[in-house]
């Protein structure tokens, strides 16, 4: 609910939505602070909030997206396809 409120507040204030990175950081912080996943143990709640970063597949997907975006922005994709 807080994420929806943050999106709505920023959209009405500045005319555009918060970037996905900002929404993600807010969501991770809210999970860790509120202890929504493990209300009795704050250490486990923080571990639950950050557990997704320990998966190597997530890092592989993220890095491959960053590389593809950077190749598109620099124009190396077009120049390398002309060579083939």
N, C-alpha and C positions, 0 to 999 in steps of 0.2 A: 504494500500500500504506500509506503514511503517513497518507493521508486516512482510510482505513478504521480505522487504529489510533487516530487522533484522535477519530473518531466513537465508537468502542467505549469508549475511555477516558472520554470525557465522559459517555457514556450510563450507564456503570456507576458513575461517581463522583457524579453529581448527579441521575440519573434522567431526563435528557432529552438530546436530541442537540444538538450545536453548531448555531448558526444558519447558514444558507447563506452569509451574508456572511463569517463566520469561516472556513468551509471553503474558500471561494474565495480569501481572502487567503493562507491556508496553502498552497493548491495553487500559486498564482502565485509565492509566495516559494520553495517547494521547486523549482519548475521553474527559477527564476532562479539559485538557489544551487547546485543540483546540475549544472546545465548539461545536462539530459537531451536537449534539442532540438539543441544544438550543443556537444559536449563539448570541442572544441578552441579555441573562442573564447567567453570569458565575456561580452563585450559583445553578441555576437549572441544568446547564450542569454537575456540580459535583454530584448533587443529582441523575441525570439520570445515570451517570457512576457507581455509587455505589448502585443503587436501587436493583440490583439482589441479593445482600447479605441480604436483608431484608426478602426474601422469606424463610420460614422454610423448605420447601421441598428440596431446594438446600443444606441446611446444613445437612438434614437427609441423602441425597444421598452421600454427601462428607464424612460424618463421617462413614457411613456404608462401603464405599470403603476403608477407612483407617483401619477400624477394620478387614475387610476381608484380606487385604494385610498383616497386622501384624500377624493375625492368621496363614496365610500360611507361612510366614517367620519363625515363631517360631516353626512350626510343630505341633501345638496344634490341627489342623484340622485332621491330620492323626491319632494322638493318641486318640482323642475323637471318631473318627469313628470306631476304633477298639473295643471300649467299647460297641457299639450298636449292 
